[in-house]
Amino acid sequence: MIHRLKALVVDDERLARKLLKEMLENKHLEDIEVVGEADCVSQAALLSIELQPDVIFLDIQMPREGGFSLLPHLVGLQSRPSVIFVTAFDEYAVRAFEANALDYLLKPLREERLDASIKRLQASRTTAHAAADSLKEMEDKQRIFPKQSTYQPLDIIAFKDNGSLLMAKASDILAVKSEGAYCHIFIANRKTLMINRSISYWESHLPACTFERVSRSLILNKGRISAVKTVNRETAELYLEGLSEPILVSRLESARLRAAFA
């Protein structure tokens, strides 16, 4: 049985949502199932977490918040959906593709243009599934042949900080949180550092026995976690020994943490 892709349609105009849904159902019913609709970014963010769509058809100009405001909410999802912008304005195309949008459709929608976008979507998801299978195979091999970390818990790591050199034991690193090409390094009873190294670098260098990568953007010192407190449906507060303020984590990150210690 062929898996139908789950779609979320986001547009503040009800008729625009209805038209797109009808176009998808009339010609692509076997390929795509519209599982939800939203008329604003906040509603779309909640539905993205609840429904875990494969693709989001996203309007750009909407009241209160524009479509681009939804993108940061998608980062922590278990599987990041493809985004196809659907808009009446062509001046945002460059920004859309800089944000890694799959496609950019102009209203009024044309069937042949939508068809081409769906074919691109299917190709991209096939490629993504192949990459996921490859990653799973690599992870399975790592379970048999565990990686050798660069640092051990008691090793000293030197950090450059505004011309100074700051030393800390690997075990005193509490968390690593990525922000673009940089990472925030949270160190016990010390100030937080901003280091120009990727989170993949820290994942491969920090002791695997002590640190756990719980999402694309967060690595945690498992031995320093003192509490996880739910704030609302989307976020939780993570408390770490040696850190005065909690770190906000997504629902997915919180769930993975709880599962790891279950």
Secondary structure, DSSP 8 states (H G I E B T S, - for coil): ----EEEEEE-S-HHHHHHHHHHHHHHHTTTEEEEEEESSHHHHHHHHHHH--SEEEE-S--SSS-GGGGHHHHTTSSS--EEEEEES-STTHHHHHHTT-SEEEESS--HHHHHHHHHHHHHHHHHHHHHHHHHHHHHHHHHHS----S--TT-EEEEEETTEEEEEEGGGEEEEEEETTEEEEEETTS--EEESS-HHHHHHHS-TTTEEEEETTEEEEGGGEEEEEE-SSSEEEEEETT-SS-EEEEHHHHHHHHHHT-
